[in-house]
């Protein structure tokens, strides 16, 4: 697993719950070190142990941890650059949804060996979409739930999200489907965003 993924888990726990709880999680996950290098690669089992230990330490389901990580990645000031990358996808939430197919390629422009799930958006009917996520390891769909919920608020859209489960999509690949219902595209005032602003500005 790419180090950026483990680094995201580390950042989520440290920024949200403190360094002491992160140390406890690392001990429970049987890790020799408690800091990850963003540009290195780690065994997939390490990430799995980290997520299980985090869920146990926080007393929640693993899926809830993944959703909270997704929320963290697009809401915490320490990772503001990711929110900006996503907001460049469009001026409305629906435009943003249609830009998700290009997200893995845009991410590789910044980190060329970062493997992200393949995303595919399907129009179901007026205001309803299915976001398909293909990845060797299940769970990214729950991360996307957190991302989508936060970005919907960012755009001022009223949205209903439902994770429709995980299924085998082929050898070494899982498929997760998120159903997205845009109830009202302009439900509230969105968070200010200037496409011409420098990274790090609101």
N, C-alpha and C positions, 0 to 999 in steps of 0.2 A: 504494500500500500504506500502511496506517495506520502512523504513526510508532512506535506501541507494538511492532509486530512487529520493525522494525529495531532498536529499543531493546533488545528481548529478545536479539537476536543480539549486540549490543554488550555487554550485561551478561554474557551467557554467556561470551564470549571473555575479557573483562577480568577477571571473577571467577575463571575457571578457568585461564587461561593468562597473564594479565598484560597491561598496557597496551602494551608494546613489540610483542607479537605482533598486537594489535589494530591498531596503527599500520601494521604490515607488510601486514595484510589490507586495510586501507583504501587503501593505495597500490596494491596489486595489483588492487583493484576499481575503480581510477581515480576515487576520490572526492575532491572538493575539501575536504570537512570530515570529521572523524573522530567527531563527536558528533551524535546524532540527537535531535530534539525529539519527545517522546512524543505530543504532541497535533497534530502536523502530518501531512500526507500526502505521500508520495514516489512517484516513478515506480516501477512494478512491476519494471522492469529493474534498478533499484538493488538491490533485495532479491535478485534472482537473481544478480547479480554478487557480492554480499556472501557468499552461501552458497557459490558456486563457489570464491571466493578463500579462504574459511575452510576448506573441504574440502582445497584444495591445500596451504594452510599447515600444516594438521594431518596431512596425509598419509592421509586417510581418505575414504570415499565420502560424497557429499552426504547420502545417506539416514542414515548414521551420525551426521553433524552434527545433522540434524533430530531424531533420537531423543535425542541428548545434550542438545539444547536443551529438549526435553520433560521430561527428567529434571531438568535445572537449574531449570525453572520451578516445580517442586513440591518441591524439596529444598533449595535454597540459602536461607540466612537472609535474604538481601537481597530475596527475592520470597515471603516467608512468607504474605503476604496472599492470594495465588492458591491456595496449598494450603488455606488456611482456607475460601475460597469453595467449593472443590471438596468438602471434607469435610462441608460443610453439606448435601451431597446425600443423606446417609444414614448410618446407624450400622453398616452392613456393606458389603463391597465390591459385592455384588450390588445392594443398594439404591442405591449410588453409580452403578453402571452404568445403572440405570433412570432416574436423574436427569439423565443427559447430554443427553437431548433438550431439556431446559430451559436448558442452559448458555449458548447464544448470547443468549437473552433476559435471563438474569441478568447476563451481562457488559455488556449494553447499559444496564442500570440504573446501572452505574458509568461507562461511556463510551458515550454514545448513538450515536456514529458508528463504533463499532468493528465491522467486519464479520467475523464468525467463520463457519466452515463450518456448514452444517446437519447435525446429527447425528441418526441414527435407530438405535435398538437393536432388533434382532429376536431373539426367542427361537428357537433351533434345536431343542434338545432339553434334557433335564435337565443343567444346568451348562454348556451351550454357547450362545454368543451370536454374532451378527454385528453389528458396529458399522459403520454406513455413514456416510461423510463426503463431503458434496457441497460443492465449492468451485471457483471459477474456476481456481485454480492447484494443481497436484499437489504433494504433499509433507506436507500437514497430517496425513495418516494416520500418517506416521512420527513426527511430534511426539506424536501421541496414544499411540503405542506406548510412548514414554518416559514419558509421564504415567501411563498405565495400569500399567506395570511398577512404577513407584515407589509409586503409590497402593495397589497390591496388597500390597506390603511394608508400607506404612503401616497397612493394615487387618489384616495378619497372614494374608493369603490366599495360597495356592499356586495360581498362574495360569499358563497357557500362552497365549502371544500369537503370532499369525501374520498378517503383512500379505499380503493376497491379491491385491495388484496395483492398477493404476489403469486405468480405462476412461472413455470419453466418456459423459456422462450427458445431454447435450443441448447446445444452442448455448452456448458459453462456459462450460461446466461440466464438471468431472471428478468421477468417483466412485471413492473408495477404500474398500476393505472390510477390516476387521480382524476376524479370528476370535478369539474369547475363550473359553477353556476354563477354568472354575473347577474345578480338581482337588480342592481342599479349602478351604472357606471360612474355617475357623479353624485353619490349619496352625501358626501361631505367634502369640505375643503381639504385638498391634498396637502402634503408637506411640500414646501417650496423647494424647487430644484431648478438650477440654472445650468443648461447644457454647456455653457461657455465658461463656467466657474472652474477654478483650480481644484484639484483633489484635496480633500480635507476641509473645504468650506461647506457651509450648510446649504 
